[in-house]
Amino acid sequence: MPDVPSRPSWTFLTNHAHVLVCISEEHDIRARDIATKVGITERAAQSIVADLVAEGYVTRTREGRRNRYEVHSDAPLRHPLDQDHTVGELLVTLGKLRTVTG
C-alpha cells in the first residue's frame, strides 16, 4: 500500500490565513475549492470568508453566479504581536504577492 501523506496536527498559519492566501491567488475562487485546498468543510470556508469580509480584509462582489474577491493588502494583522504588520506583508512573505500596494 503506498504511503499517503498525513495532515499535520497543527500548522503555523490559521485557517483564516490559508483562506486569505487562496483568495489572493484566485480572485474568483469558489468556497468548495477553498475548502478542498485548505482541508476544511465548505461551510467552514464560507464562514471564514464571511469573517474576512465583515472585518474589512476582503471585499466580495457578485459577478453573475460567482463571487469576486479583493484582498485589502494594507489591512493590519489582528493579533497584538502582529498589528504593526499588514496582510500584504504576510502575503509577500509567503511569496503570494510581489509587492505591497496600499
C-alpha positions, -999 to +999 in steps of 0.1 A: +000+000+000+015+034-010+023+059+017-004+085+020+009+118+034-009+126+066-022+160+075-002+177+103-019+180+136-011+218+136+003+244+113+019+278+118-009+296+099-046+296+108-074+285+085-082+322+081-047+329+068-050+299+044-083+311+031-068+346+026-040+330+006-064+311-016-084+343-023-052+363-030-042+336-056-075+333-073-099+362-070-130+343-082-123+310-063-154+290-051-159+281-014-158+245-025-123+249-039-111+269-009-124+241+013-105+214-007-073+234-007-074+243+030-087+209+042-119+222+058-156+219+051-173+241+026-194+256+054-162+265+074-147+281+042-179+302+038-178+312+074-141+323+072-148+342+040-177+360+058-153+368+087-127+383+064-154+403+046-170+415+079-137+427+093-127+445+061-098+423+050-116+412+018-143+428-004-168+404-020-186+414-052-212+393-070-204+388-107-232+367-123-233+335-105-198+338-090-182+360-063-151+380-070-128+389-041-104+418-035-079+414-007-070+447+012-033+443+015-030+474+036-052+460+064-033+454+097-030+419+111-052+413+141-031+398+169-014+424+192+020+410+184+014+415+147-006+447+145+023+467+131+023+444+100-002+442+072-019+415+052+001+425+023+034+419+042+022+385+052+013+376+015+047+389+003+065+369+030+046+338+018+055+345-018+019+351-028+022+388-036+052+406-053+050+439-036+028+456-010+005+482-026-018+503-005 
